[in-house]
Amino acid sequence: MPQSTPLPEGTTLWIANARVMTPDTDWHQPAVADVAIRDDMILGVAPAYGLRPGQVPPETLDARGHLVLPGFVNAHYHSHDVLAKGTLEQVPLEQWRLYALPAQYPPRSKEELRARTMLGALECLRSGMTTVQDMLTLYPFDPEHLDTVIQAYEDVGIRVVFALQYGDRKGLDTVPFWKDVFPPEYHHLLSSAAEPEKKFDLLDYFEQNCLKGPTHSRRHWALGPSSPERCTTALMARTMDMAKRYDLPVYSHIYESKGMALTARQELGQYGGSLIRRLHAEGCLGPQMNFAHSVWLAPDEIEILAETGAGTVLNPQGNLKMQCGLPPIKSLMRAGVRIGLGCDNCSCSDAQNMYAAMKLFSLLAVVSDLRKGPPPAMEALKAATEGGAEGARLGHLIGRIAPGYKADLSILDLADPSFVPLNSVARQLVNIEGGRAVRHVMVDGNWVVRDRRVVSVDEAAVFEEVEAIMPTFRKDFDAITKRVATLQPWLDEAQEKMDAADVGIERLPRLR
Ligand SMILES: [Zn+2]
């Protein structure tokens, strides 16, 4: 028996006898330890705590046979199409935009926004995510919709790093060949991503009402310029100015598809065809910047990220389904670029499940470069926790089980086939577990899942709210599907041209 350390004064929750994934334990065989929590904060981790005379902590949990993990950070996600999970298979990214993005849909109801936000957050929580970075397009913008979404996150009890997604160039202008191949009468149907709303200053609204508003311990703000090709130099400059003044993380898509790399080659001759060089020249690169996807980064661009401290958020599920390609994972690791992991939209990734994302990340890392690299399971776990936390500028608060960190954690039952026999916790978490063993989840010191039941909200009632709005959603989705079918010949023509183009690097197998 290890000699006990006195339980810290003020402990409100004592988690005893669990294996605990602290930063310095052996992640293959994490040591058994106790965790002391006071309200929203981890006070200490010790081999074993003992009570002082007369000390009675309000809550104790004997977690023998369990594993305490830092809560995962879903570092790239959009809650606007949660209801579209399971609707699509094998759609190239440029075509997917016409199904999934808010600009394609009639305005949504507040009921739909609330239900979809809660449903997405619940799925995240159940697989042990305690933080989600929502890069939300609200189009057309309605302040009440923003309030509805924020309230839904507060009610569910997940930590959110919230950004509105915006741009000031139309999607049609940024997708290769679309303007050339589509007859002009179809151009109005090709809106894409965050279309600019000329009469409304979204960033100013966000600053006045969100950044200058009251703080909340589980809500953090971020900025979401949709992608550099959809944002002018002036808009990026304004973004970075605001990010610096409020010390905010910035999330932007970059090089998700070959089409995006091709646009850069075509438009950015003065920067060697490179979005990264353009952004570097504009002063946008630094630790505050997170680039979602980063599939078609060139080797010299990876070096620039490493030098400037700008990070990436990889989303392997969506990248495969939408035929975007294989990100240069080992090259990013070797260069020391920060990597977070995300699950992206529900229509492109389907699952908000960090276990699915970690497994794909680790397997794709293996084939992304056949030379030996860092152990992929370990890197997947770091990306899902510390990487995402650092990108959100919360690396001092979340992503670790350590004193002074927030009590954001999940507890897994090791009496599950995933963990029997226990050869390596890290490898079995990444390559076998799928979320089935997640028994309890805590965010900011509050239980949100207890004994596999959501305790913050009535989950069955949320599902009923979703079912009530699905007839409307399905009607709109069917109309969109019919519209895309009329556009298909030209979409295919543009796609073939994109596939045939040479952008100087290859991230897809040459299969057609
Ligand atoms: Zn995205």
Boltz pocket constraint, residues with backbone or C-beta under 6 A from the ligand:
constraints:
  - pocket:
      binder: B
      contacts: [[A, 76], [A, 77], [A, 78], [A, 253], [A, 292], [A, 344], [A, 345]]
      max_distance: 6.0
